[in-house]
Amino acid sequence: MTADIDEPERAARAAHLKERIYLTFAALAVVITLSTHGHVTAGDAAKTLIVTVLGTLLAVFTADLVSHLVVHGRLFTGPELRHAVSSSFGALSTVALPFIFLGFAGLDVWHTDTALRASAIALVASLVVIGWVAVRRIPLTWFQRLIALGAEAALGLAVIGLQVLAHG
């Protein structure tokens, strides 16, 4: 349980999870926006997604750097820099499936619309998995876990709904 995990380890885990959640929501918003525009090519969708992903990662890394400067009054040490880079850029794994799906579309195995729909489903599922990783070691009842995971899934679906309303 969490009693076995020291505070710095908890903070490191929280940072990793936070970056993954940010990136997943950003990717989800872009995937839904692309799917509502119609007639987007797989290549254009992949380019838009990679620009968004890299921009989000650089923004998160910059925020980590600036907040570290404010809190500690100095730049990162070597280990702190490795942790910040690992936290920010380690989140790339959460958006791997959309790129794989768009690759299928680029190879004419799938239609781009199918790849974008599958990407949205995968990203919402990824949010639930990230939520599970966050709550699995916390002493919660099964009902509290269900509420936490359901809330995360509902927020992912809300992003889809808002994007469809905005672009539908």
CNS distance restraints for C-alpha pairs under 8 A (distance, minus, plus):
assign (resid   1 and name CA) (resid   5 and name CA) 7.51 0.50 0.50
assign (resid   1 and name CA) (resid 137 and name CA) 4.99 0.50 0.50
assign (resid   1 and name CA) (resid 138 and name CA) 6.01 0.50 0.50
assign (resid   1 and name CA) (resid 139 and name CA) 6.59 0.50 0.50
assign (resid   2 and name CA) (resid 137 and name CA) 5.94 0.50 0.50
assign (resid   2 and name CA) (resid 138 and name CA) 5.73 0.50 0.50
assign (resid   2 and name CA) (resid 139 and name CA) 7.46 0.50 0.50
assign (resid   5 and name CA) (resid   9 and name CA) 6.27 0.50 0.50
assign (resid   5 and name CA) (resid  10 and name CA) 6.49 0.50 0.50
assign (resid   6 and name CA) (resid  10 and name CA) 6.35 0.50 0.50
assign (resid   7 and name CA) (resid  11 and name CA) 6.19 0.50 0.50
assign (resid   8 and name CA) (resid  12 and name CA) 6.17 0.50 0.50
assign (resid   9 and name CA) (resid  13 and name CA) 6.18 0.50 0.50
assign (resid  10 and name CA) (resid  14 and name CA) 6.05 0.50 0.50
assign (resid  11 and name CA) (resid  15 and name CA) 6.15 0.50 0.50
assign (resid  12 and name CA) (resid  16 and name CA) 6.36 0.50 0.50
assign (resid  12 and name CA) (resid  83 and name CA) 7.96 0.50 0.50
assign (resid  13 and name CA) (resid  17 and name CA) 6.21 0.50 0.50
assign (resid  14 and name CA) (resid  18 and name CA) 5.94 0.50 0.50
assign (resid  14 and name CA) (resid 134 and name CA) 7.79 0.50 0.50
assign (resid  15 and name CA) (resid  19 and name CA) 6.26 0.50 0.50
assign (resid  15 and name CA) (resid  87 and name CA) 6.33 0.50 0.50
assign (resid  16 and name CA) (resid  20 and name CA) 6.44 0.50 0.50
assign (resid  16 and name CA) (resid  87 and name CA) 4.81 0.50 0.50
assign (resid  16 and name CA) (resid  88 and name CA) 7.32 0.50 0.50
assign (resid  16 and name CA) (resid  90 and name CA) 7.63 0.50 0.50
assign (resid  16 and name CA) (resid  91 and name CA) 7.21 0.50 0.50
assign (resid  17 and name CA) (resid  21 and name CA) 6.22 0.50 0.50
assign (resid  17 and name CA) (resid 130 and name CA) 6.67 0.50 0.50
assign (resid  17 and name CA) (resid 134 and name CA) 7.14 0.50 0.50
assign (resid  18 and name CA) (resid  22 and name CA) 6.25 0.50 0.50
assign (resid  19 and name CA) (resid  23 and name CA) 6.16 0.50 0.50
assign (resid  19 and name CA) (resid  60 and name CA) 7.29 0.50 0.50
assign (resid  19 and name CA) (resid  87 and name CA) 6.55 0.50 0.50
assign (resid  19 and name CA) (resid  88 and name CA) 5.84 0.50 0.50
assign (resid  19 and name CA) (resid  91 and name CA) 6.03 0.50 0.50
assign (resid  20 and name CA) (resid  24 and name CA) 5.96 0.50 0.50
assign (resid  20 and name CA) (resid  91 and name CA) 4.77 0.50 0.50
assign (resid  20 and name CA) (resid  92 and name CA) 7.72 0.50 0.50
assign (resid  20 and name CA) (resid  94 and name CA) 6.36 0.50 0.50
assign (resid  20 and name CA) (resid 130 and name CA) 7.51 0.50 0.50
assign (resid  21 and name CA) (resid  25 and name CA) 6.15 0.50 0.50
assign (resid  21 and name CA) (resid 127 and name CA) 6.66 0.50 0.50
assign (resid  21 and name CA) (resid 130 and name CA) 7.27 0.50 0.50
assign (resid  22 and name CA) (resid  26 and name CA) 6.23 0.50 0.50
assign (resid  22 and name CA) (resid  56 and name CA) 7.91 0.50 0.50
assign (resid  23 and name CA) (resid  27 and name CA) 6.06 0.50 0.50
assign (resid  23 and name CA) (resid  53 and name CA) 6.67 0.50 0.50
assign (resid  23 and name CA) (resid  56 and name CA) 6.54 0.50 0.50
assign (resid  23 and name CA) (resid  57 and name CA) 7.23 0.50 0.50
assign (resid  23 and name CA) (resid  91 and name CA) 6.97 0.50 0.50
assign (resid  23 and name CA) (resid  92 and name CA) 7.87 0.50 0.50
assign (resid  23 and name CA) (resid  94 and name CA) 7.63 0.50 0.50
assign (resid  23 and name CA) (resid  95 and name CA) 7.71 0.50 0.50
assign (resid  24 and name CA) (resid  28 and name CA) 5.98 0.50 0.50
assign (resid  24 and name CA) (resid  94 and name CA) 6.49 0.50 0.50
assign (resid  24 and name CA) (resid  95 and name CA) 6.63 0.50 0.50
assign (resid  24 and name CA) (resid 123 and name CA) 6.20 0.50 0.50
assign (resid  24 and name CA) (resid 126 and name CA) 7.51 0.50 0.50
assign (resid  24 and name CA) (resid 127 and name CA) 6.98 0.50 0.50
assign (resid  25 and name CA) (resid  29 and name CA) 6.19 0.50 0.50
assign (resid  25 and name CA) (resid 123 and name CA) 7.87 0.50 0.50
assign (resid  25 and name CA) (resid 156 and name CA) 7.17 0.50 0.50
assign (resid  25 and name CA) (resid 159 and name CA) 7.78 0.50 0.50
assign (resid  26 and name CA) (resid  30 and name CA) 6.40 0.50 0.50
assign (resid  26 and name CA) (resid  52 and name CA) 7.32 0.50 0.50
assign (resid  26 and name CA) (resid  53 and name CA) 7.43 0.50 0.50
assign (resid  26 and name CA) (resid  56 and name CA) 7.40 0.50 0.50
assign (resid  27 and name CA) (resid  31 and name CA) 6.05 0.50 0.50
assign (resid  27 and name CA) (resid  49 and name CA) 6.67 0.50 0.50
assign (resid  27 and name CA) (resid  52 and name CA) 7.11 0.50 0.50
assign (resid  27 and name CA) (resid  53 and name CA) 6.70 0.50 0.50
assign (resid  27 and name CA) (resid  95 and name CA) 7.18 0.50 0.50
assign (resid  27 and name CA) (resid 123 and name CA) 7.72 0.50 0.50
assign (resid  28 and name CA) (resid  32 and name CA) 6.14 0.50 0.50
assign (resid  28 and name CA) (resid 119 and name CA) 7.85 0.50 0.50
assign (resid  28 and name CA) (resid 120 and name CA) 5.90 0.50 0.50
assign (resid  28 and name CA) (resid 123 and name CA) 6.17 0.50 0.50
assign (resid  28 and name CA) (resid 124 and name CA) 7.66 0.50 0.50
assign (resid  28 and name CA) (resid 156 and name CA) 7.82 0.50 0.50
assign (resid  28 and name CA) (resid 159 and name CA) 7.51 0.50 0.50
assign (resid  28 and name CA) (resid 160 and name CA) 7.53 0.50 0.50
assign (resid  29 and name CA) (resid  33 and name CA) 6.12 0.50 0.50
assign (resid  29 and name CA) (resid 159 and name CA) 6.51 0.50 0.50
assign (resid  29 and name CA) (resid 160 and name CA) 7.00 0.50 0.50
assign (resid  29 and name CA) (resid 163 and name CA) 6.73 0.50 0.50
assign (resid  30 and name CA) (resid  34 and name CA) 6.04 0.50 0.50
assign (resid  30 and name CA) (resid  48 and name CA) 7.82 0.50 0.50
assign (resid  30 and name CA) (resid  49 and name CA) 6.62 0.50 0.50
assign (resid  30 and name CA) (resid  52 and name CA) 7.62 0.50 0.50
assign (resid  31 and name CA) (resid  35 and name CA) 6.16 0.50 0.50
assign (resid  31 and name CA) (resid  45 and name CA) 7.89 0.50 0.50
assign (resid  31 and name CA) (resid  49 and name CA) 7.38 0.50 0.50
assign (resid  31 and name CA) (resid 116 and name CA) 5.93 0.50 0.50
assign (resid  31 and name CA) (resid 117 and name CA) 8.00 0.50 0.50
assign (resid  31 and name CA) (resid 119 and name CA) 6.99 0.50 0.50
assign (resid  31 and name CA) (resid 120 and name CA) 6.37 0.50 0.50
assign (resid  32 and name CA) (resid  36 and name CA) 6.35 0.50 0.50
assign (resid  32 and name CA) (resid 116 and name CA) 7.32 0.50 0.50
assign (resid  32 and name CA) (resid 117 and name CA) 7.88 0.50 0.50
assign (resid  32 and name CA) (resid 120 and name CA) 6.76 0.50 0.50
assign (resid  32 and name CA) (resid 160 and name CA) 6.27 0.50 0.50
assign (resid  32 and name CA) (resid 163 and name CA) 6.28 0.50 0.50
assign (resid  32 and name CA) (resid 164 and name CA) 7.20 0.50 0.50
assign (resid  33 and name CA) (resid  37 and name CA) 6.59 0.50 0.50
assign (resid  33 and name CA) (resid 163 and name CA) 6.13 0.50 0.50
assign (resid  33 and name CA) (resid 164 and name CA) 7.47 0.50 0.50
assign (resid  33 and name CA) (resid 167 and name CA) 6.84 0.50 0.50
assign (resid  34 and name CA) (resid  38 and name CA) 7.23 0.50 0.50
assign (resid  34 and name CA) (resid  40 and name CA) 6.99 0.50 0.50
assign (resid  34 and name CA) (resid  45 and name CA) 6.74 0.50 0.50
assign (resid  34 and name CA) (resid 116 and name CA) 7.61 0.50 0.50
assign (resid  35 and name CA) (resid  40 and name CA) 7.76 0.50 0.50
assign (resid  35 and name CA) (resid 113 and name CA) 6.20 0.50 0.50
assign (resid  35 and name CA) (resid 116 and name CA) 6.00 0.50 0.50
assign (resid  35 and name CA) (resid 117 and name CA) 7.29 0.50 0.50
assign (resid  36 and name CA) (resid 164 and name CA) 6.86 0.50 0.50
assign (resid  36 and name CA) (resid 167 and name CA) 6.12 0.50 0.50
assign (resid  36 and name CA) (resid 168 and name CA) 6.31 0.50 0.50
assign (resid  37 and name CA) (resid 167 and name CA) 7.46 0.50 0.50
assign (resid  38 and name CA) (resid 113 and name CA) 7.81 0.50 0.50
assign (resid  40 and name CA) (resid  44 and name CA) 6.48 0.50 0.50
assign (resid  40 and name CA) (resid  45 and name CA) 6.48 0.50 0.50
assign (resid  40 and name CA) (resid 112 and name CA) 7.25 0.50 0.50
assign (resid  41 and name CA) (resid  45 and name CA) 6.12 0.50 0.50
assign (resid  41 and name CA) (resid 106 and name CA) 7.87 0.50 0.50
assign (resid  41 and name CA) (resid 112 and name CA) 6.38 0.50 0.50
assign (resid  42 and name CA) (resid  46 and name CA) 6.04 0.50 0.50
assign (resid  42 and name CA) (resid 102 and name CA) 5.50 0.50 0.50
assign (resid  42 and name CA) (resid 103 and name CA) 7.28 0.50 0.50
assign (resid  42 and name CA) (resid 105 and name CA) 5.72 0.50 0.50
assign (resid  42 and name CA) (resid 106 and name CA) 5.22 0.50 0.50
assign (resid  42 and name CA) (resid 112 and name CA) 5.44 0.50 0.50
assign (resid  43 and name CA) (resid  47 and name CA) 6.12 0.50 0.50
assign (resid  43 and name CA) (resid 102 and name CA) 7.63 0.50 0.50
assign (resid  43 and name CA) (resid 106 and name CA) 6.51 0.50 0.50
assign (resid  44 and name CA) (resid  48 and name CA) 6.11 0.50 0.50
assign (resid  45 and name CA) (resid  49 and name CA) 6.07 0.50 0.50
assign (resid  45 and name CA) (resid 102 and name CA) 7.49 0.50 0.50
assign (resid  46 and name CA) (resid  50 and name CA) 6.03 0.50 0.50
assign (resid  46 and name CA) (resid  99 and name CA) 6.57 0.50 0.50
assign (resid  46 and name CA) (resid 102 and name CA) 6.43 0.50 0.50
assign (resid  47 and name CA) (resid  51 and name CA) 6.17 0.50 0.50
assign (resid  48 and name CA) (resid  52 and name CA) 6.22 0.50 0.50
assign (resid  49 and name CA) (resid  53 and name CA) 6.00 0.50 0.50
assign (resid  50 and name CA) (resid  54 and name CA) 5.97 0.50 0.50
assign (resid  51 and name CA) (resid  55 and name CA) 5.88 0.50 0.50
assign (resid  52 and name CA) (resid  56 and name CA) 5.95 0.50 0.50
assign (resid  53 and name CA) (resid  57 and name CA) 6.14 0.50 0.50
assign (resid  53 and name CA) (resid  92 and name CA) 7.97 0.50 0.50
assign (resid  54 and name CA) (resid  58 and name CA) 6.06 0.50 0.50
assign (resid  55 and name CA) (resid  59 and name CA) 6.06 0.50 0.50
assign (resid  56 and name CA) (resid  60 and name CA) 6.10 0.50 0.50
assign (resid  57 and name CA) (resid  61 and name CA) 6.07 0.50 0.50
assign (resid  57 and name CA) (resid  88 and name CA) 5.82 0.50 0.50
assign (resid  57 and name CA) (resid  89 and name CA) 6.44 0.50 0.50
assign (resid  58 and name CA) (resid  62 and name CA) 6.00 0.50 0.50
assign (resid  58 and name CA) (resid  88 and name CA) 7.89 0.50 0.50
assign (resid  59 and name CA) (resid  63 and name CA) 6.11 0.50 0.50
assign (resid  60 and name CA) (resid  64 and name CA) 6.19 0.50 0.50
assign (resid  60 and name CA) (resid  88 and name CA) 6.58 0.50 0.50
assign (resid  61 and name CA) (resid  65 and name CA) 6.19 0.50 0.50
assign (resid  61 and name CA) (resid  84 and name CA) 6.84 0.50 0.50
assign (resid  61 and name CA) (resid  85 and name CA) 7.12 0.50 0.50
assign (resid  61 and name CA) (resid  88 and name CA) 5.85 0.50 0.50
assign (resid  62 and name CA) (resid  66 and name CA) 6.12 0.50 0.50
assign (resid  63 and name CA) (resid  67 and name CA) 5.95 0.50 0.50
assign (resid  64 and name CA) (resid  68 and name CA) 5.97 0.50 0.50
assign (resid  64 and name CA) (resid  84 and name CA) 7.02 0.50 0.50
assign (resid  65 and name CA) (resid  69 and name CA) 6.25 0.50 0.50
assign (resid  65 and name CA) (resid  75 and name CA) 7.46 0.50 0.50
assign (resid  65 and name CA) (resid  76 and name CA) 7.50 0.50 0.50
assign (resid  66 and name CA) (resid  70 and name CA) 6.29 0.50 0.50
assign (resid  67 and name CA) (resid  71 and name CA) 6.08 0.50 0.50
assign (resid  68 and name CA) (resid  72 and name CA) 5.75 0.50 0.50
assign (resid  68 and name CA) (resid  73 and name CA) 7.40 0.50 0.50
assign (resid  68 and name CA) (resid  74 and name CA) 7.39 0.50 0.50
assign (resid  68 and name CA) (resid  75 and name CA) 7.12 0.50 0.50
assign (resid  68 and name CA) (resid  76 and name CA) 7.27 0.50 0.50
assign (resid  69 and name CA) (resid  73 and name CA) 4.81 0.50 0.50
assign (resid  69 and name CA) (resid  74 and name CA) 5.13 0.50 0.50
assign (resid  69 and name CA) (resid  75 and name CA) 5.83 0.50 0.50
assign (resid  69 and name CA) (resid  76 and name CA) 7.93 0.50 0.50
assign (resid  70 and name CA) (resid  74 and name CA) 7.89 0.50 0.50
assign (resid  76 and name CA) (resid  80 and name CA) 5.28 0.50 0.50
assign (resid  76 and name CA) (resid  81 and name CA) 5.25 0.50 0.50
assign (resid  77 and name CA) (resid  81 and name CA) 6.00 0.50 0.50
assign (resid  78 and name CA) (resid  82 and name CA) 6.27 0.50 0.50
assign (resid  79 and name CA) (resid  83 and name CA) 6.18 0.50 0.50
assign (resid  80 and name CA) (resid  84 and name CA) 6.14 0.50 0.50
assign (resid  81 and name CA) (resid  85 and name CA) 6.09 0.50 0.50
assign (resid  82 and name CA) (resid  86 and name CA) 5.91 0.50 0.50
assign (resid  83 and name CA) (resid  87 and name CA) 5.92 0.50 0.50
assign (resid  84 and name CA) (resid  88 and name CA) 6.08 0.50 0.50
assign (resid  85 and name CA) (resid  89 and name CA) 5.74 0.50 0.50
assign (resid  85 and name CA) (resid  90 and name CA) 7.50 0.50 0.50
assign (resid  86 and name CA) (resid  90 and name CA) 5.01 0.50 0.50
assign (resid  87 and name CA) (resid  91 and name CA) 6.65 0.50 0.50
assign (resid  91 and name CA) (resid  95 and name CA) 7.80 0.50 0.50
assign (resid  92 and name CA) (resid  96 and name CA) 6.71 0.50 0.50
assign (resid  94 and name CA) (resid 123 and name CA) 7.65 0.50 0.50
assign (resid  94 and name CA) (resid 126 and name CA) 6.68 0.50 0.50
assign (resid  95 and name CA) (resid  99 and name CA) 7.04 0.50 0.50
assign (resid  95 and name CA) (resid 123 and name CA) 7.25 0.50 0.50
assign (resid  96 and name CA) (resid 100 and name CA) 6.35 0.50 0.50
assign (resid  97 and name CA) (resid 101 and name CA) 6.02 0.50 0.50
assign (resid  97 and name CA) (resid 119 and name CA) 6.61 0.50 0.50
assign (resid  97 and name CA) (resid 122 and name CA) 6.90 0.50 0.50
assign (resid  98 and name CA) (resid 102 and name CA) 6.06 0.50 0.50
assign (resid  98 and name CA) (resid 115 and name CA) 7.23 0.50 0.50
assign (resid  98 and name CA) (resid 116 and name CA) 7.23 0.50 0.50
assign (resid  98 and name CA) (resid 118 and name CA) 7.54 0.50 0.50
assign (resid  98 and name CA) (resid 119 and name CA) 4.59 0.50 0.50
assign (resid  98 and name CA) (resid 120 and name CA) 7.90 0.50 0.50
assign (resid  98 and name CA) (resid 122 and name CA) 7.48 0.50 0.50
assign (resid  98 and name CA) (resid 123 and name CA) 7.90 0.50 0.50
assign (resid  99 and name CA) (resid 103 and name CA) 6.00 0.50 0.50
assign (resid 100 and name CA) (resid 104 and name CA) 6.38 0.50 0.50
assign (resid 101 and name CA) (resid 105 and name CA) 6.44 0.50 0.50
assign (resid 101 and name CA) (resid 110 and name CA) 7.90 0.50 0.50
assign (resid 101 and name CA) (resid 115 and name CA) 4.92 0.50 0.50
assign (resid 101 and name CA) (resid 116 and name CA) 7.51 0.50 0.50
assign (resid 101 and name CA) (resid 118 and name CA) 7.22 0.50 0.50
assign (resid 101 and name CA) (resid 119 and name CA) 6.78 0.50 0.50
assign (resid 102 and name CA) (resid 106 and name CA) 6.06 0.50 0.50
assign (resid 102 and name CA) (resid 112 and name CA) 6.66 0.50 0.50
assign (resid 102 and name CA) (resid 115 and name CA) 5.50 0.50 0.50
assign (resid 102 and name CA) (resid 116 and name CA) 7.28 0.50 0.50
assign (resid 103 and name CA) (resid 107 and name CA) 6.24 0.50 0.50
assign (resid 104 and name CA) (resid 108 and name CA) 6.28 0.50 0.50
assign (resid 104 and name CA) (resid 109 and name CA) 5.11 0.50 0.50
assign (resid 104 and name CA) (resid 110 and name CA) 5.62 0.50 0.50
assign (resid 104 and name CA) (resid 115 and name CA) 7.43 0.50 0.50
assign (resid 105 and name CA) (resid 109 and name CA) 5.60 0.50 0.50
assign (resid 105 and name CA) (resid 110 and name CA) 4.49 0.50 0.50
assign (resid 105 and name CA) (resid 111 and name CA) 5.26 0.50 0.50
assign (resid 105 and name CA) (resid 112 and name CA) 5.13 0.50 0.50
assign (resid 105 and name CA) (resid 115 and name CA) 6.28 0.50 0.50
assign (resid 106 and name CA) (resid 110 and name CA) 7.91 0.50 0.50
assign (resid 106 and name CA) (resid 112 and name CA) 7.70 0.50 0.50
assign (resid 110 and name CA) (resid 114 and name CA) 6.27 0.50 0.50
assign (resid 110 and name CA) (resid 115 and name CA) 6.47 0.50 0.50
assign (resid 111 and name CA) (resid 115 and name CA) 6.39 0.50 0.50
assign (resid 112 and name CA) (resid 116 and name CA) 6.15 0.50 0.50
assign (resid 113 and name CA) (resid 117 and name CA) 6.13 0.50 0.50
assign (resid 114 and name CA) (resid 118 and name CA) 6.03 0.50 0.50
assign (resid 115 and name CA) (resid 119 and name CA) 5.97 0.50 0.50
assign (resid 116 and name CA) (resid 120 and name CA) 6.23 0.50 0.50
assign (resid 117 and name CA) (resid 121 and name CA) 6.40 0.50 0.50
assign (resid 118 and name CA) (resid 122 and name CA) 6.06 0.50 0.50
assign (resid 119 and name CA) (resid 123 and name CA) 6.02 0.50 0.50
assign (resid 120 and name CA) (resid 124 and name CA) 6.27 0.50 0.50
assign (resid 121 and name CA) (resid 125 and name CA) 6.15 0.50 0.50
assign (resid 122 and name CA) (resid 126 and name CA) 5.96 0.50 0.50
assign (resid 123 and name CA) (resid 127 and name CA) 6.30 0.50 0.50
assign (resid 124 and name CA) (resid 128 and name CA) 6.58 0.50 0.50
assign (resid 124 and name CA) (resid 153 and name CA) 6.20 0.50 0.50
assign (resid 124 and name CA) (resid 156 and name CA) 5.49 0.50 0.50
assign (resid 124 and name CA) (resid 157 and name CA) 7.18 0.50 0.50
assign (resid 125 and name CA) (resid 129 and name CA) 6.30 0.50 0.50
assign (resid 125 and name CA) (resid 153 and name CA) 7.47 0.50 0.50
assign (resid 126 and name CA) (resid 130 and name CA) 6.05 0.50 0.50
assign (resid 127 and name CA) (resid 131 and name CA) 6.10 0.50 0.50
assign (resid 127 and name CA) (resid 152 and name CA) 6.47 0.50 0.50
assign (resid 127 and name CA) (resid 153 and name CA) 6.60 0.50 0.50
assign (resid 127 and name CA) (resid 156 and name CA) 7.23 0.50 0.50
assign (resid 128 and name CA) (resid 132 and name CA) 6.12 0.50 0.50
assign (resid 128 and name CA) (resid 149 and name CA) 5.71 0.50 0.50
assign (resid 128 and name CA) (resid 150 and name CA) 7.74 0.50 0.50
assign (resid 128 and name CA) (resid 152 and name CA) 6.20 0.50 0.50
assign (resid 128 and name CA) (resid 153 and name CA) 5.83 0.50 0.50
assign (resid 129 and name CA) (resid 133 and name CA) 6.22 0.50 0.50
assign (resid 130 and name CA) (resid 134 and name CA) 6.25 0.50 0.50
assign (resid 131 and name CA) (resid 135 and name CA) 6.28 0.50 0.50
assign (resid 131 and name CA) (resid 148 and name CA) 7.26 0.50 0.50
assign (resid 131 and name CA) (resid 149 and name CA) 5.73 0.50 0.50
assign (resid 131 and name CA) (resid 152 and name CA) 6.83 0.50 0.50
assign (resid 132 and name CA) (resid 136 and name CA) 5.62 0.50 0.50
assign (resid 132 and name CA) (resid 145 and name CA) 7.92 0.50 0.50
assign (resid 132 and name CA) (resid 149 and name CA) 6.63 0.50 0.50
assign (resid 133 and name CA) (resid 137 and name CA) 7.85 0.50 0.50
assign (resid 134 and name CA) (resid 138 and name CA) 7.83 0.50 0.50
assign (resid 135 and name CA) (resid 140 and name CA) 7.69 0.50 0.50
assign (resid 135 and name CA) (resid 145 and name CA) 6.66 0.50 0.50
assign (resid 135 and name CA) (resid 148 and name CA) 7.92 0.50 0.50
assign (resid 140 and name CA) (resid 144 and name CA) 5.82 0.50 0.50
assign (resid 140 and name CA) (resid 145 and name CA) 6.25 0.50 0.50
assign (resid 141 and name CA) (resid 145 and name CA) 6.35 0.50 0.50
assign (resid 142 and name CA) (resid 146 and name CA) 6.10 0.50 0.50
assign (resid 143 and name CA) (resid 147 and name CA) 6.21 0.50 0.50
assign (resid 144 and name CA) (resid 148 and name CA) 6.22 0.50 0.50
assign (resid 145 and name CA) (resid 149 and name CA) 6.09 0.50 0.50
assign (resid 146 and name CA) (resid 150 and name CA) 5.77 0.50 0.50
assign (resid 147 and name CA) (resid 151 and name CA) 5.92 0.50 0.50
assign (resid 148 and name CA) (resid 152 and name CA) 6.40 0.50 0.50
assign (resid 149 and name CA) (resid 153 and name CA) 6.27 0.50 0.50
assign (resid 150 and name CA) (resid 154 and name CA) 5.96 0.50 0.50
assign (resid 151 and name CA) (resid 155 and name CA) 6.13 0.50 0.50
assign (resid 152 and name CA) (resid 156 and name CA) 6.35 0.50 0.50
assign (resid 153 and name CA) (resid 157 and name CA) 6.24 0.50 0.50
assign (resid 154 and name CA) (resid 158 and name CA) 6.00 0.50 0.50
assign (resid 155 and name CA) (resid 159 and name CA) 6.31 0.50 0.50
assign (resid 156 and name CA) (resid 160 and name CA) 6.58 0.50 0.50
assign (resid 157 and name CA) (resid 161 and name CA) 6.18 0.50 0.50
assign (resid 158 and name CA) (resid 162 and name CA) 6.04 0.50 0.50
assign (resid 159 and name CA) (resid 163 and name CA) 6.11 0.50 0.50
assign (resid 160 and name CA) (resid 164 and name CA) 6.13 0.50 0.50
assign (resid 161 and name CA) (resid 165 and name CA) 6.12 0.50 0.50
assign (resid 162 and name CA) (resid 166 and name CA) 6.06 0.50 0.50
assign (resid 163 and name CA) (resid 167 and name CA) 5.98 0.50 0.50
assign (resid 163 and name CA) (resid 168 and name CA) 7.69 0.50 0.50
assign (resid 164 and name CA) (resid 168 and name CA) 4.82 0.50 0.50
